[in-house]
Amino acid sequence: MSDDHTHVQEFFGSRAADWDRRFPDDGPAYAAAAAELGLRPGDRVLDAGCGTGRALTPLRAAVGQSGLVLGADLTPAMLQAAVRAGRDRDGRLLLADVAALPLRSRSLDAVFAAGLIAHLPDPAGNLRELARVVRPGGVLALFHPIGRAALAARQGRQLTPDDLRAEPNLRPLLAGSGWNTTAYIDEDARFLALAVRAG
């Protein structure tokens, strides 16, 4: 396991038990972002870096019982928190690294990724892996329940031009990883970038 993985697991593992209590009002933002994927009944969707599984319920509502909802996370404690919250009823949980997903190529219709991109050790390579498991024309949503400036203020840091989520940085990163950006929203209330898997 790389140092990056160890750091991510330590960071999130120590926060998993009270993660949902720290951010109790994020539910509607997750539901709205999940709706942006345009999922239909029967679709197959992955919540990449699902954490405590807050997106699993709206994703299940979108794809219905005939659809497939997967939640993958690198941190066992986050998946355990998802089970305690009962969210495993809405999706199958996988202990997995988004750098090497245990999924067939082109097997999904969409990927939802909340707060994930800032924690990827190899953003371009990891986004290529997400593209691998999505069919051509499938959708990716990169989401955060608050915008970049609000998040920087919360974390006590300055917003800098090299921020990976800044539009001039993110668009070419996605394009080079097999995704075509279709929407970019960065407001205080949310961050959302939507992209379609290139043919």
C-alpha positions in Angstrom: 0.0 0.0 0.0 1.4 3.4 -1.0 2.0 6.2 1.5 -0.9 8.1 -0.3 -3.3 5.3 0.5 -2.1 5.1 4.1 -2.5 8.8 4.6 -6.1 8.7 3.1 -7.1 5.8 5.3 -5.7 7.4 8.4 -7.3 10.8 7.7 -10.7 9.4 6.9 -10.6 6.4 9.3 -10.1 8.6 12.3 -13.1 10.8 11.2 -15.5 8.1 10.0 -17.5 7.6 13.2 -18.7 11.2 13.4 -18.5 12.2 9.7 -22.2 12.5 9.1 -22.7 14.5 12.4 -20.0 17.0 11.2 -21.9 17.7 8.0 -25.6 17.0 8.8 -27.1 19.4 6.2 -25.5 18.0 3.1 -28.2 15.5 2.2 -30.2 17.8 -0.2 -27.0 18.9 -2.0 -26.1 15.2 -2.5 -29.6 14.4 -3.9 -29.5 17.4 -6.2 -26.0 16.5 -7.5 -27.1 12.8 -8.0 -30.1 14.1 -10.1 -27.7 15.9 -12.4 -26.4 12.6 -13.7 -29.7 12.0 -15.5 -29.9 8.4 -14.4 -32.8 6.2 -15.6 -34.4 3.1 -14.0 -32.1 0.1 -14.7 -28.9 2.2 -15.0 -25.7 1.1 -13.3 -23.8 3.7 -11.2 -20.7 3.8 -9.0 -20.3 6.2 -6.1 -16.5 6.4 -6.2 -15.0 7.3 -2.8 -18.4 6.8 -1.3 -17.3 7.5 2.3 -20.4 7.0 4.5 -22.6 6.5 1.5 -24.6 9.7 1.6 -25.2 9.5 -2.2 -26.3 5.9 -2.2 -30.0 6.6 -1.3 -30.6 9.3 -4.1 -28.7 7.1 -6.6 -30.9 4.1 -5.7 -34.0 6.3 -6.1 -32.8 7.3 -9.6 -32.0 3.8 -10.9 -34.8 2.0 -9.1 -34.7 -1.6 -7.9 -33.8 -2.8 -11.4 -30.6 -0.7 -11.4 -27.2 -1.3 -9.8 -25.7 1.0 -7.2 -22.1 0.4 -6.1 -20.2 2.3 -3.4 -16.4 2.0 -3.4 -14.1 3.4 -0.8 -10.5 2.8 0.3 -11.2 3.3 4.0 -12.9 0.3 5.9 -14.1 2.6 8.7 -16.1 4.7 6.2 -17.8 1.7 4.8 -18.5 0.5 8.3 -20.2 3.9 9.0 -22.2 3.5 5.8 -23.4 0.1 7.1 -24.3 1.5 10.5 -26.3 4.2 8.8 -28.2 1.5 6.8 -27.0 2.8 3.5 -25.8 -0.7 2.4 -29.5 -1.4 1.7 -29.3 1.1 -1.2 -26.0 -0.1 -2.7 -23.4 -2.8 -2.7 -20.3 -1.6 -0.8 -16.8 -2.4 -2.1 -13.5 -2.0 -0.3 -11.6 -0.8 -3.4 -9.2 1.7 -4.7 -10.4 3.9 -7.6 -7.0 3.4 -9.2 -7.8 -0.3 -9.8 -11.5 -1.0 -9.7 -12.7 -4.6 -9.6 -15.2 -3.9 -12.4 -15.4 -4.8 -16.1 -14.6 -2.2 -18.7 -17.7 -0.2 -19.9 -19.9 -1.9 -17.3 -21.4 1.3 -15.8 -23.6 4.1 -17.0 -22.3 6.7 -14.6 -19.9 7.6 -11.8 -20.6 10.0 -8.9 -17.5 11.2 -7.0 -18.1 13.5 -4.0 -14.9 15.2 -2.6 -12.8 12.6 -4.3 -10.5 14.4 -6.8 -8.5 16.3 -4.2 -7.5 12.9 -2.6 -6.4 11.2 -5.7 -2.6 10.4 -5.9 -2.7 10.3 -9.7 -5.6 12.4 -10.8 -5.1 11.8 -14.5 -4.6 8.0 -14.2 -7.4 7.7 -11.7 -9.8 9.6 -13.9 -8.8 7.3 -16.8 -9.7 4.3 -14.6 -13.1 5.8 -13.9 -13.5 6.3 -17.7 -12.5 2.6 -18.3 -15.5 1.3 -16.3 -18.0 3.6 -17.9 -19.6 3.1 -21.3 -19.0 5.7 -24.1 -21.6 8.5 -23.5 -21.7 7.6 -19.8 -21.5 10.5 -17.2 -19.2 11.5 -14.4 -20.1 14.0 -11.7 -17.3 15.5 -9.6 -19.1 17.1 -6.6 -18.6 18.8 -3.4 -21.4 20.2 -1.2 -19.7 23.6 -1.0 -17.7 25.5 -3.5 -14.0 25.9 -3.8 -13.8 29.3 -2.0 -16.1 28.2 0.8 -14.1 25.0 1.3 -10.8 26.9 1.4 -12.2 29.2 4.0 -13.5 26.3 6.1 -10.0 24.7 5.9 -8.3 28.0 6.8 -6.3 28.2 3.5 -6.1 30.5 0.5 -7.6 29.6 -2.8 -4.8 29.3 -5.2 -4.7 29.1 -9.1 -3.1 25.6 -8.9 -6.3 24.2 -7.3 -7.1 21.0 -9.2 -10.8 21.9 -9.2 -10.3 25.3 -10.8 -11.9 25.2 -14.3 -8.7 26.0 -16.3 -7.0 23.0 -14.6 -9.9 20.6 -14.4 -11.2 20.8 -18.0 -7.9 19.7 -19.6 -7.3 17.1 -16.9 -10.7 15.6 -17.7 -10.1 15.8 -21.5 -6.8 14.1 -21.2 -8.4 11.3 -19.2 -11.2 10.4 -21.6 -13.9 12.8 -20.5 -15.6 15.8 -22.2 -16.7 18.4 -19.7 -20.3 19.4 -20.2 -20.9 21.6 -17.1 -18.9 23.4 -14.5 -20.5 25.1 -11.5 -18.5 26.6 -8.6 -20.8 28.5 -6.2 -20.6 28.9 -2.4 -23.4 26.3 -2.1 -21.8 23.6 -4.3 -19.1 22.5 -6.7 -20.2 20.3 -9.6 -18.4 19.3 -12.8 -20.2 17.1 -15.2 -18.4 15.2 -17.9 -19.3 12.6 -20.6 -17.1 9.6 -21.4 -15.6 10.1 -24.8 -16.3 7.5 -27.5 
